Amino acid sequence: MLLGANAIAQQVYRFDSLTQTQIWTFRNGAKPDEVYQWRDTGSAQDRHVTKYWWNGNKREEYSQRYAMKYDTSWHWDSDGFLTHLDVYSSAGYISIDYHDSSNRIRQRGEYKLLGKIQPPILIEDTVNEIKYNSKPCDYGCYAPIGTWHTFHSNGQLESSGNYLPIQFESEQVYQDTLVYESPCYPPGTFVLIVLEGDVLLRDGQWAFYDEFGKKIREEYYEGGLLRKTIYH
């Protein structure tokens, strides 16, 4: 039985009391956007979540308990191709990225669940003028562990190595000259541009291979920064 329908922004919300399911659909009601289903009668602590693209294809599907994902988390692009997969356990999860339009793995690595608050860390790349700040970690944070691998689209190993066991947020600030007119500044004005993003920083020795499996270079990192490169 549906208990109600309320328009929220560009979506319509409804709740099925029999299946304990919340459904958000696009305003025309034709395609679902997000579907939340509670596993335990009305309990918000354990739920199954499915999200959809505008064309009706699945975008993401996962299970969640106490705001933490568990089991397997799937990600697809709008054409229906699998792009990412996370396999969770009590200790962390395995992360797998896939090449576009194929079933071949692009990157594979593992994260561990951090059991305590991590102190803030700042790494500065003075050569490229980039600052890396460790991401705040108060609850349910993950850090990369072990050897990570990337692969060419033909399945051959592309690179392998370790990351620092911390997730970082990057910040790059630089000046640029506007070549077009904006509402606030005329052309030729110097402006500050800030680029931000989430990154993993390499650590120790990394090996790189061409698409035929031949090693082409080795890179050596210390404290997340590149120190030496050896070409083969």
C-alpha positions as CSV (number, residue, x, y, z in Angstrom):
1,M,0.0,0.0,0.0
2,L,1.3,3.4,-0.9
3,L,1.1,5.9,1.9
4,G,1.9,9.1,0.1
5,A,3.4,11.0,-2.8
6,N,5.3,14.3,-2.4
7,A,7.2,16.2,-5.1
8,I,10.8,16.9,-4.1
9,A,12.7,19.0,-6.5
10,Q,12.6,17.0,-9.8
11,Q,11.6,13.8,-8.1
12,V,8.4,12.1,-6.8
13,Y,8.6,10.1,-3.5
14,R,6.5,7.2,-2.4
15,F,6.6,4.6,0.3
16,D,5.4,1.0,0.2
17,S,4.5,0.0,3.8
18,L,4.2,-3.7,2.9
19,T,7.7,-4.1,1.5
20,Q,9.2,-1.3,3.6
21,T,10.5,0.4,0.4
22,Q,11.2,4.0,-0.4
23,I,11.2,5.0,-4.0
24,W,12.2,8.3,-5.6
25,T,11.3,8.6,-9.3
26,F,11.7,11.4,-11.8
27,R,8.8,13.9,-11.9
28,N,7.0,12.1,-14.8
29,G,7.0,8.9,-12.6
30,A,8.2,6.7,-15.4
31,K,11.7,5.9,-14.2
32,P,13.0,5.2,-10.7
33,D,16.0,7.3,-9.5
34,E,16.7,5.8,-6.1
35,V,15.2,2.8,-4.3
36,Y,15.8,2.1,-0.6
37,Q,14.5,-1.1,0.9
38,W,14.7,-1.9,4.6
39,R,15.6,-5.5,5.4
40,D,14.3,-5.4,9.0
41,T,10.7,-4.2,9.4
42,G,11.0,-0.5,9.2
43,S,14.6,-0.5,10.5
44,A,16.9,2.2,9.0
45,Q,20.0,0.3,10.1
46,D,20.0,-2.3,7.4
47,R,18.9,-1.5,3.9
48,H,19.4,-2.4,0.3
49,V,20.0,0.6,-2.1
50,T,19.6,0.8,-5.8
51,K,20.3,3.9,-7.9
52,Y,19.5,4.5,-11.5
53,W,20.6,6.6,-14.5
54,W,18.2,9.0,-16.2
55,N,17.6,6.3,-18.9
56,G,16.5,3.6,-16.4
57,N,19.8,1.7,-16.3
58,K,21.2,0.8,-12.9
59,R,23.9,3.2,-11.7
60,E,24.8,1.8,-8.3
61,E,23.6,-1.0,-6.0
62,Y,24.8,-1.9,-2.5
63,S,23.8,-3.0,1.0
64,Q,24.3,-0.7,4.0
65,R,24.2,-1.3,7.8
66,Y,24.7,1.5,10.3
67,A,25.7,3.9,7.5
68,M,28.5,1.5,6.4
69,K,28.4,-0.5,3.1
70,Y,28.9,-4.3,3.3
71,D,28.7,-7.3,1.0
72,T,29.2,-6.0,-2.6
73,S,28.8,-2.5,-4.2
74,W,28.3,-2.4,-7.9
75,H,28.7,0.6,-10.3
76,W,27.6,0.9,-13.9
77,D,27.9,3.6,-16.6
78,S,24.7,4.9,-18.3
79,D,25.2,2.4,-21.1
80,G,25.0,-0.5,-18.6
81,F,28.7,-1.5,-18.5
82,L,30.2,-2.4,-15.2
83,T,32.8,0.2,-14.2
84,H,33.6,-0.4,-10.6
85,L,33.1,-3.1,-7.9
86,D,33.8,-3.1,-4.2
87,V,33.7,-6.4,-2.2
88,Y,33.4,-5.7,1.5
89,S,34.4,-7.7,4.6
90,S,34.7,-6.8,8.3
91,A,38.3,-5.8,7.8
92,G,37.9,-3.6,4.7
93,Y,37.2,-4.1,1.0
94,I,38.7,-5.0,-2.4
95,S,38.4,-2.3,-5.0
96,I,38.2,-3.2,-8.7
97,D,37.9,-0.8,-11.7
98,Y,37.0,-2.0,-15.2
99,H,37.8,-0.7,-18.6
100,D,35.0,0.9,-20.5
101,S,32.8,-1.4,-22.6
102,S,34.7,-4.5,-21.5
103,N,34.9,-7.0,-18.7
104,R,38.7,-6.6,-18.3
105,I,40.0,-5.2,-15.0
106,R,41.7,-1.8,-15.2
107,Q,42.8,-1.5,-11.5
108,R,42.7,-3.8,-8.5
109,G,43.6,-3.0,-4.9
110,E,42.6,-3.4,-1.3
111,Y,41.5,-1.0,1.5
112,K,41.6,-1.7,5.3
113,L,39.1,-0.2,7.8
114,L,40.9,2.2,10.1
115,G,40.1,1.5,13.8
116,K,41.1,4.9,15.2
117,I,41.2,8.6,14.3
118,Q,44.2,9.5,12.2
119,P,46.3,12.6,12.9
120,P,46.3,15.2,10.1
121,I,49.2,14.9,7.5
122,L,50.3,17.5,5.0
123,I,52.5,16.7,2.0
124,E,53.7,19.5,-0.3
125,D,54.8,18.9,-3.8
126,T,56.8,22.1,-4.4
127,V,57.8,21.1,-8.0
128,N,54.2,21.0,-9.1
129,E,52.9,23.4,-6.4
130,I,50.3,20.9,-5.1
131,K,49.4,20.3,-1.4
132,Y,48.1,17.0,-0.2
133,N,46.1,17.0,3.1
134,S,45.0,13.7,4.6
135,K,41.3,13.2,4.6
136,P,39.5,13.7,7.9
137,C,38.9,10.4,9.5
138,D,36.5,10.2,12.5
139,Y,34.4,7.1,11.7
140,G,34.4,4.4,9.0
141,C,37.5,5.5,7.1
142,Y,39.5,3.3,4.8
143,A,43.2,3.3,3.8
144,P,44.9,1.4,0.8
145,I,47.1,-1.6,1.8
146,G,49.2,-4.1,-0.1
147,T,50.3,-4.1,-3.7
148,W,48.0,-2.5,-6.2
149,H,47.9,-3.4,-9.9
150,T,46.7,-1.6,-13.1
151,F,46.1,-3.4,-16.4
152,H,46.1,-2.5,-20.1
153,S,42.9,-3.0,-22.0
154,N,44.3,-6.2,-23.4
155,G,44.7,-7.7,-19.9
156,Q,48.5,-7.2,-19.7
157,L,49.9,-5.8,-16.4
158,E,50.5,-2.0,-16.7
159,S,51.9,-1.1,-13.3
160,S,52.2,-2.4,-9.7
161,G,53.2,-0.9,-6.4
162,N,52.0,0.3,-3.0
163,Y,50.3,3.5,-1.8
164,L,50.8,5.4,1.4
165,P,48.2,3.9,3.9
166,I,46.2,7.2,3.9
167,Q,43.7,8.8,1.6
168,F,44.5,12.4,0.6
169,E,42.7,15.5,-0.7
170,S,44.8,17.5,-3.2
171,E,44.8,21.2,-3.6
172,Q,46.5,23.1,-6.5
173,V,46.3,26.8,-6.7
174,Y,47.7,28.7,-9.7
175,Q,47.2,31.9,-11.6
176,D,45.8,32.1,-15.1
177,T,44.8,34.8,-17.6
178,L,41.2,34.9,-18.7
179,V,40.9,34.8,-22.5
180,Y,37.1,35.3,-22.5
181,E,34.8,37.8,-20.9
182,S,33.1,36.9,-17.7
183,P,30.4,38.7,-15.7
184,C,32.9,39.6,-13.0
185,Y,36.3,40.1,-14.9
186,P,37.3,41.5,-18.3
187,P,39.6,39.5,-20.6
188,G,43.2,39.6,-19.5
189,T,42.5,39.5,-15.8
190,F,44.7,37.3,-13.6
191,V,42.6,35.0,-11.5
192,L,43.4,32.3,-8.9
193,I,42.2,28.8,-9.9
194,V,41.9,26.0,-7.3
195,L,41.9,22.4,-8.4
196,E,40.8,19.9,-5.7
197,G,40.3,16.1,-5.7
198,D,40.7,12.8,-3.8
199,V,44.0,11.0,-4.5
200,L,46.2,8.1,-3.4
201,L,49.9,8.8,-3.2
202,R,52.4,6.2,-4.3
203,D,55.0,4.9,-2.0
204,G,58.2,2.9,-2.5
205,Q,59.0,1.2,-5.8
206,W,56.5,1.1,-8.7
207,A,57.1,-0.9,-11.9
208,F,55.5,0.0,-15.3
209,Y,55.0,-2.3,-18.3
210,D,54.0,-1.8,-21.9
211,E,51.0,-3.6,-23.5
212,F,53.2,-6.5,-24.5
213,G,54.4,-7.1,-20.9
214,K,57.9,-5.6,-21.2
215,K,59.1,-3.5,-18.2
216,I,59.6,0.1,-19.4
217,R,60.5,2.0,-16.3
218,E,60.7,2.0,-12.5
219,E,59.7,4.9,-10.2
220,Y,60.8,5.3,-6.6
221,Y,58.7,7.4,-4.2
222,E,59.3,8.7,-0.7
223,G,56.7,10.3,1.4
224,G,54.3,10.3,-1.6
225,L,56.7,12.2,-3.9
226,L,58.6,10.9,-6.9
227,R,62.4,10.8,-6.1
228,K,63.9,8.8,-9.0
229,T,63.0,7.2,-12.3
230,I,64.9,4.4,-14.1
231,Y,64.0,3.6,-17.7
232,H,64.5,0.2,-19.4
